[in-house]
Structure formats: structure tokens, C-alpha cells
Amino acid sequence: MSTPIFATWQSWALLSALFAALTAIFAKVGVEDIHPDYATLFRTLVVIIALSGILIATRQVQPLAEISRRTWIFLTLSGLATGASWVCYFRALKIGNASQVAPIDKLSVVLVALLSVFFLGERLSAGNWLGVALITLGAVLVGLR
């Protein structure tokens, strides 16, 4: 019996990449006539409203008391990092080309690989490291003018 396509991490990751690409294009146009920080606030409000609707519609709302302190701490740190990333991303889009900003932003893939090895103890194969090197080279080449 085969696995449904939306039950795999690969499917969700590809959709994430698609939506991230659309984010860059839509944000570049949307940030033209507005301060990038205000644009980030508006985008954040849209995300909050949309996710709230999804959680309510799918009955996935959890009682806050069930969430551990450790989870709260790390989700707070993740939220702060996300906010900082979005502020920087929108500022970069305001002054740069989307075709250059997005590839440099995707150097986060390289940083995740490095940080996951050093802080999470994950192991990468020689092929994985080659991929990390190629992503780095590709992002730099695409980001250049």
C-alpha cells in the first residue's frame, strides 16, 4: 500500500519551497510603496488570522496549560528568530532584487545544516556535505550581479 502524497515530509517541504518562492515575488511587489517593517507587521497579522482559522476549522486548538515550559521557551525563541528574519528579508527586498535576495536568504539551508550538526548532533554524509557546498556556491552565484 502506498503512502498518500501529503503524508510525506518531502511533499510538505516542496510546498514550503513553492510558497516561499511566491512569498518573495508577492512581497517584492507589496513592499514597493510601504515601509518594510510595516509590511512585515501586516504580513504577520495575515499569518495569525489564517493560522487561527486553520486551527479552529481543523479542531487542533490545544489548551495552553498542556504546553511544557521548554516548548514555550523554544517556540518563543523561534518566533523571535522568525520575526527578525522577516524584518531583514523585507528590508532586503525593499532595496534589492527578489532574484538576488531570495537565493542569499536561502543560505539558511546551509546554516541549518551546520547548526544541526553542532547543536543537534545530526550527522551528514559526504554527499550531504557536497550538497551543502553546492547550495552555498549556487546561492552566491545567483545572488551576484
N, C-alpha and C positions, 0 to 999 in steps of 0.2 A: 504494500500500500504506500503510495507516495505522500509526501508531506505537502500540505496546502502552501501555496506560494507566500502567503502573508504570515506563515508560521516560522519563517526563517529569518535569521538576523541579516542575511545578505539582501533580502528584498527590502527590509526596512532601511538598511544602510544606503541602498541605491535610491530609494525615495528621499532619504535625507539629503543626498547629494543633489538630486533634482531640485528639491525645494530650496536648498542653499544657493544653487545657481539662479533660480528665479528671484530669490531674495536680493542678490546682487544687482540684477537688472532692474527690478522694481524699485529698489532703494536708490539706485543712481538717479533715476528719473524723479523719484519722490523727494529727494533731498535738494533738488535744484533751487527751490525758492524758499527754503526754510533753514533755520539753524540746525546743524546736525544733532545737537543734544535734544532739541525739542522733537525732532523727527524720531529719535531713539525712544523718547518718552511715549509718543503716540504709538509707535510700533509695539512697545511693551504693553500698553493698555489693550491693544488689539489681541495680543497673545493671551493676556489674562482673561479677557472676555471669551475668546474662542476655546481655550482650555477648560474654563469653567463650564461652558456649555457641553463640551465633550464629556467631562466627568459626571455632570448631572444626568445627561442623556444615557450614559452607559452605566450609571449607578456605581461608580467607582470612588465616590467620596468616602474617605476614611475618617473616623474620629481622631482628632488631633492628639488626644491623650494616648493613643496606641503607638504613636511615633516615638522612637527612642531619642534620647538626648544626643547620642553620637550621630544619628541620622540628621537631626535638626542642625547640628554644627556643620556637617559636611554639605548638606543642601544649602545652607546659608553661604558657606564659602563658595560653593558652585554658582549660586545666584550672583554673588558679588563679582566673581570672575566673568560670568556671562555678561553682566551689565557693563563691566569695564571693556570687555571685548566688543560689545555692540557700540559703545561710545567711540572707541578707537576706530572701528570699522566704518561707521557713518562719517566720522571726520575725514578719514582717508578717502571715502567715496566722494565727499564734497569737493575735494581738491584734486583727486586723481581719476584716472580712467578705470572703469569697472574691470576691464580686461587685464589691468595690471594689479589692481588692489586685491581682487579675489584670489589669484594664484599665490600672492605673498601671504595673504590671510591663511591659506591652506597649508602653509608651513606648520600650522598647528598639528597636522598629521605627523610630521617629523618630531615635533616636541612631545606629542603624546607617546610616540614610540620610545623616545629617550626616557621620559619621566616614568613610563610604565615599567621599564627595566630597572631604573634606580630606586623608585619608591614602592612599586607594587611587586617587585621580584619576578616579573614576567620574563620569559626567555624568547629571544628572536633567533631564528635560524640564519644561516649565511644568506639564503635567498631573501629573507625578510630584510636583512641589513642592506642588501643590494637594492631592494625596493625603496627603502628609506633614502638611500643615496640618490637614486634616480628621481624620486619625488622632489628632493631638495634641488637637484640640478634643473629639473623641469620647471619648478616654481620660479626659480631665479631667472631662467631663460625667458619664460613667458612674461615675467614681471619687468624685464628690461625693455627699454625703447631704443 
